[in-house]
């Protein structure tokens, strides 16, 4: 079962923000936590790319834009 960010994690992340933090700051913090969790899950499930695969992917995209 995939791990998710719990209510406790959310409360802790928001509580760690400075007193003058905005709603956007809170959303940004939660979005980053979500992306980190997603990345860790992808890594555990083997949904990753090697450095060579990433480089080939971006070379291909760059050549397609230049064409």
C-alpha positions in Angstrom: 0.0 0.0 0.0 1.5 3.4 -1.0 2.4 5.7 1.9 0.8 9.0 1.9 1.3 12.3 3.8 -0.7 12.0 7.0 -2.7 14.8 8.7 0.0 14.8 11.3 2.6 15.5 8.6 0.5 18.3 7.2 0.0 19.9 10.6 3.7 19.7 11.4 4.7 21.2 8.0 2.3 24.1 8.4 3.3 24.6 12.1 7.0 24.9 11.0 6.2 27.8 8.8 7.0 31.3 10.1 4.2 33.3 11.7 4.0 35.6 8.7 3.6 32.8 6.2 1.0 33.1 3.5 -1.5 30.6 2.2 0.8 30.3 -0.8 3.7 29.4 1.4 1.6 26.6 3.0 0.5 25.3 -0.4 4.1 25.4 -1.6 5.3 23.4 1.5 2.6 20.8 1.1 3.3 20.5 -2.7 7.0 19.9 -2.0 6.2 17.2 0.6 3.8 15.6 -1.8 6.4 15.5 -4.6 9.1 14.1 -2.3 6.7 11.4 -1.2 5.8 10.6 -4.8 9.5 10.4 -5.7 10.3 8.1 -2.8 7.4 5.9 -3.8 8.5 5.9 -7.5 12.0 4.9 -6.4 10.7 2.0 -4.2 8.6 0.8 -7.1 11.4 1.0 -9.6 9.8 3.7 -11.7 13.1 5.5 -12.3 15.4 6.3 -15.2 19.2 6.0 -15.4 21.3 9.0 -16.0 21.9 7.9 -19.6 18.1 7.5 -20.2 17.5 11.0 -18.9 20.2 12.5 -21.1 18.9 10.6 -24.1 15.3 11.8 -23.4 16.4 15.5 -23.2 18.6 15.2 -26.3 15.6 13.8 -28.2 13.4 16.6 -27.0 15.9 19.3 -27.8 16.4 17.9 -31.4 12.6 17.8 -31.9 12.3 21.5 -30.8 15.1 22.5 -33.2 13.5 20.7 -36.2 
